[in-house]
Amino acid sequence: MIVDCAIYRDGRRAECASDFSHALQEARAEGDAFLWLGLHEPTEQEFDLVSSEFGLHPLAVEDALKAHQRPKLEVYDDSLFMVLKPVTYDDTASTVTASEVMVFLGEAFVVTVRHGEASPLAAVRRRLEEHPEILRHGPGAVLYAVCDAVVDHYIDVASELQLDLEELEAEVFAPVRRDTKNTAAEIYAFKREVLEFRRATGPLSAPMTLLQNPGVPYVHDHARPFFRDVDDHLTRANESVESLDRLLSDILAAHLAQMGVRQNDDMRKISAWAALAAVPTLIAGIYGMNFADMPELRWNLGYPTVLLAMVVIEVSLYRLFKRRGWL
């Protein structure tokens, strides 16, 4: 489905005709203009016309249709193809959702293909149209603006994840005991979301490095410092993801250690109470064996003496276990 289509002359927007071929020829003939076509989850039939009119490479077309690609940059003879993965974070459900944006760059044209809902393209186009001095630099300016918007949002998502991680850390180390099974599952689920975030940010480093090098087609040499700035922001995002992953691993290890300590405390308390119960049981068992000749059986003070001995031993054991922290 076509979302937007426009020709930009000297940085100013002009609506394009429905005939892509004519609009592209018009943009190429003018020299200082380019065509920007935006698509959202096009079908194979819809994209066939686009790929034939713009001369897109069949391998890149296949990737754009199937989606589920890693972030990458591929250089073909007559076009440049880049894949980015914008992400969004739902704070209520604590889930990271990644979509995909494919960008085709060629002589006097930009084709963007979006898969999923999390996409900055509409905002990027509006922002660029407010700054025609940037659009005058041609298709490379569009690629820079898309990369910049995606990477800047990575930093925002990383900040939101950091806040939720701090809340999770406070819950794990809270003095009030929680359900350990739910806590472990929550930590593991959060770790999976960080992994989904890493799949979007990590592979993008290589394309950003390549865009800083001279000789990349359809990207002006003056744009290299801007891509270097985007790469700096991406490095910050990747460092944040690495930090989140390490902290989650440490929190999970600490939580498992807490579970082991709590189990040891429980077993120690159970053993202490069992020892308290064993003493009177032992004494009562001895005097319940019904032998004819046993000491104290015919002694008038035998019964209270045995009860008193039980109480003294129980109190002594209780004080001993309490002093050692077993109870």
N, C-alpha and C positions, 0 to 999 in steps of 0.2 A: 504494500500500500504506500502510495506517495504521500509523505507528510508535508513537504515543502519543496518548492523549486523556484530558483531566482538566479538572475544574471547580475553580477556585481561589476559595474563600470566605475573605475576610479574610486572604488570603495563604496559606491552608492548602489542601493538595491533597485533592480528593475525586474518585474515579473517576466518569466520566460514562457515561451509558447509551449503548447502541448506536444509538439514535435521535438523530441530531444535532439535529433540529428540536426535540425535547422538551428536550434538554440545553441548547440555546441559549435557549429560552423560559424555562427554569428559571433560568439565569444572569441573564437580563435582568430577570426578575421580582424577584430578590433585591436588585438594585441594587448591592451591593458585591462581586459575583462576576463572573467571566468564564470563558469556555471557551477552552482551548488545544488545538488539534488539529494534530498533526504528521503529515505525509505524506512518503513517499519515492518519487520518480519515479512518480507515479500515471498510470494510463492515462486516456484521454479518457472512457471509460465510468465509471471510478471517480470521476473528478473532477466529472462532471456532477451527481451527487447532492450533492456538497459545495457546488458553486457555486450550485445551486438553493436549498439549505437556508439558506446564509449570504447569498444575494443578492449574489454577487460580480459585478463588472463583466465583461462578455464579453471586452473587450480585455485586461484583466489576466489573465483565465483563459487566453486564448490564449497570452500570454507565459509563463505558468507551465507550460503543457503543452509548448510547443516548446523552452523554455530558450534557451541561447545568446544571452542578453540582456546588454546593458551595465548596470553598476550605475546605478540610477535610482530616483526617488521620484515617484509619480503620485498625485494626489489626486482621488478620485471623490466623487460625491454622498453615498454611504453607506459608503465604505470608503477605506482608505489602502493603497497597494501599493508595496512597496519590494523592489528586487533588489540582492543583495550577492554578491560572488564571493570566497569563502574560497580560500586557496591553501595548498599544501603544497610542500615542497622535499625532493627525494630527493638526499641528499648523495652517495650512491654513484654514481648515474647523472647527477648535476648537472642535474636537470630540475625545472621548476616546473609543477605541475599545479593547475589552477583548477577548482573546482566552482561550483555556484550555489545560493543560498538565496533563496527568495521569501517575503515576509512580508505577509500580509493583516491589516489592523487594522480593526475595526469596533466597533459598539456591543456591548460585553460579549463580544467574541471575538477570538482570534488564530488564524490558520491559517498554518502554516509548511510550505513545500514545498521539499524538498531534491532536488537533482540532483547525482550524483557522490558520491564517498566522502569527500572532504575537507570535513567539516562539524562545527561546534562545537555543534550544537543540543542533543545529548544532555547534554554537559557543562554547557551553559548552563542547561538545565532543572534538572539536579541542584543546581547552585550556587544558583539562585534559590529552589528549594524549601527550601534550608538557611537562607534569609534571607526569611522571610515578610513582614518589614517593607518589603521592596522590592516584593514581589508585590502588596502592598495598594494600590499606586499604579495597578494595572490594566494593560491591554494595552500602554500606552506604556512601562512598565517592561520588558516582554519585548522590545520593539523596541530599547530602549537596550542591554539586556544582550547581544542578538545582535550589534548593531553594535560594541559594545565588545570582544566576544570576537574578532570577525573582524579588527578593526583592530589589536588588540594582537598577534595572530598575524602580521600584516603586518610589524611591527617585528622579531619573532623571525626571520622568513624573510629580511628585509633584512640582519640581522646574520650569518646563515649565508652568504648570498651575498657579503657583504663579506669574510668569512674565505676563501672559495674564490677570490675575486678577488685577494686578497693572494698566495695560493699561485700563481695563474696569472701574476701580475706578476713574482714571483720567478723563475718558469721562463723567462719571456720575456727577462729581463735577466741570466740566469745566464751565467757565463763559459764553461760547457761548451756547445758548439753542439748544437742539436737539429734534428730534421727540421722545416724551416720550413713545409712544406705542412701537416703535422699541427697545428702550433702555430697557424697562421692559421685553420684549420678549427675548432679548439677555441675560439679567441677569438670567432669568428663565432657558433658554437653557444651560447656563454655569453651573447652579446648578444641572441640570440633569446629565451633564457629570461628575461632582464631585461625585454624587450619584453612578454612574456606577463604578467609581474608588473605592469608599468605599466598594462596593460589592465584589471587588477582594481582598482588603487589610484587611478588618475587620475580616472576619471569619478565616483568616489564623493564627490569634494569638493563638487559642487553639491548633492546630497541632504543632506549634513551641514550645509551652510550653511542650507538651507531649513528643516531641523528646528530650528534655533536661533531662527527667526523666530516671533513670536507669531501665533496664528490657525491653526496647523496642526491639523486635526481629530484627535481621539482621542489627542493628545499634550498632557499637562498643562503649563501654563506653568512649573511648578516643575521640569520635566524639562529645560528649555532649558540650564541650566548644565552638566548631565551630557552632553548632546550637544555642547556646546562643548568639553568635555574630550576627547570622542572625536575631534572635529575637530582638536584640537591634536595628538593622537597620529597621526592620518591625515596631517597636514602633515609630521610627522617622517618618516613612511614614504615620502611622496612625495618629500621632499628626499633621502632615502637612495637612492631609485630613480633620481632625476636624477643624483646623484653617481656611482652605479654606471655609468650609461650614459655619462657624460662620461669617466670613467676608462677604460672599455672602448674608447671611441673613441680616446683618447690612447694606450692600450697598442697598439691595432691600428696606429695611425699610426707609433708608435715601432718596432713590429715590421717594418712594411714598409720603414721607413728603414734598419733594421738589415740587411734583406735586400739593399737597394741598396748599402749600404756593403760588405757581404760579397762581393757580385758584383763590385764595383769592385776589392776586394782580390784576388779570384781572377783577374780579368783582368790586373791589374798583375803578379801573380806569373807568370801564363802568358806575358805579354809579356817579362818579365825572363828567364825560362828560354829563350824563343825567341831572344832576343838573344844569350844565351850559346851557343846551338847554331848561330846563324847565322855567327859569326866563323870557327870552324874549317871550316864548310861552304864559306864564301866562299873562304878561302885554298886549301882542297883543290880547289875547283872551278876556280880560276885555274890551278893547276899540273896540272890534268888535261885541259887543252884540247889538248895534243899538237901544239903548234906547233914547227917545227924550230928557230927562233931565239928562245929565251927565256932571260932571265938566270938564273943560278944552276943551270941544268940540268946543266952539266958541272963544277960546283964541288963539291969533296969534302965541304965543310961545309954545303952547301945544305940537305940533308935535316934534320940536327939543328938548324940555325938556324931553319928554318920551324917545327919542332915546339916549339922553345923560345919562339918568338914567339907561337905559339898558346897555350901555357901561360901566358905572362906576360899576354897580353891577357885570357884567361879569368879569371885570378885577379884582375886589376885590375877587370874588370867585376863580378865576384862581390862584391868588397869594396865597390865603389861602390853596387851595388843593395842590399846588406845594410845599409850605413850609412843609406841613405834609406828603409829599411823596405819595400822592394819584394820581399824574399825572407824 
